[in-house]
Amino acid sequence: MTTAYIYLILAIISETIGTVALQASQQFTRLGPSVIVVIGYALSFYLLAYTLKYMQIGIVYAIWSGLGIVFIAMIAYLVYGQKLDLPAVLGISMILAGILIIHLFSNSATH
């Protein structure tokens, strides 16, 4: 795995942690989760910016946001009991399929 993908994966994890903490912060009324939100997003954008040294912004953002959506939907189901209906599951599946197509078949994925 290249350095770019390592930084991108870490950016996705940081963004996911920040978003989960956003729910837990209860509209920024709880200090601990609120601090985690700020740190998670700041770290995510820092790592995302570093990834842009190696990959195109459109590809990076597609993977970052797409996998973030998938991970948040899974965590929301597991932690908060938030269920998705069939159209939502199909839509998220298409996002995942798009990410796989980019990764497996596109020459635009890396410089």
N, C-alpha and C positions, 0 to 999 in steps of 0.2 A: 504494500500500500504506500502510495506516495505521501510526502509531507503535506501536500495540499489537502488530501482526503482526511488525514489525521486531524488537521486544524478544523476542517469543515465538520467532522463528526463531533469534535469537542465543542464547536460553536452551536451545533444542534442540541447537544446535551445541556449546555448552559442555558440556551433559550427555553428549552423544555422545563428545566428546573425553575427558571424565572416565571414562566407562565403558570406552573402548578402553584408556586408561592403566591402569585397574583390572586388566585382563587382563595387561598388560605389567609391572605392579608385582610380579607373582608373590607374591601374598598379602602385600603391603606389605614385601617383603624388598629391594626395589630403591628407592633414595631418589628418583631423578629421576622415574620414573613415579608414585610415591606422592605426590609434591608436585603433579604435574599433576592427579591424582585430586582432591585437596583443593581446588585452585584451580578446576578445571573445575566441580565440584559447587557450590562456594560461589558462583561467578559465575552459574551456571545458576539457582540458587534466588533470588539477588538479582534477576536479570532476570525470572524468573517472578513474583516478588512485584510488581515494577513493572508487569508486564502486567495484574495483577489490578486495577489502577486503572481499566482500560478494558474488561475482559471478565469474564464470570462464571467462577468457579473451576472449575465442572464442565466447561465448554467448554475452558478453558485447559488443564486437566489431561488431558483426553481427547486434545487435539491434541499436547501436549508428550510424553505417554507413548507415544502411538501412533506418532508419527513417530520418536521415539527408538528404539522397537522395530524399526521398519523399517530405519532407518539402521544400527543395531548389527548386525542380521542381515546386511545387505549387506557391512558392513566385516568381520564375522567370516568371511564367505565369502571375500572378496578377500584379506584379510591373513592369517588364520589357517587357511584352508582348511576351515572348518567348514561342512558341507553340511546342508541341511534336506530332509526328506522332503516328499512331496506334501501331506499334511495340514497340516504346518507352513506351507508356502507358501500354501495356501488360507486358513489362519487369518490370516496376516499380510496377505493380500490383502483379507480382510474388514475388518481394522482400517483399512487404507487407504481402503476404500470408505466406511466410517463417517466418517472424517475428511472425505472429499470431500462426503458428504451434509451434514454439519454446516456446512461452509464454503459450499457452494453454495445450500442450501435453508433453513437455520435462521436465524430472526430473533434467536436467542439468542446468536449469535456475538459481537456487540458491544453495548455499552450504548447 
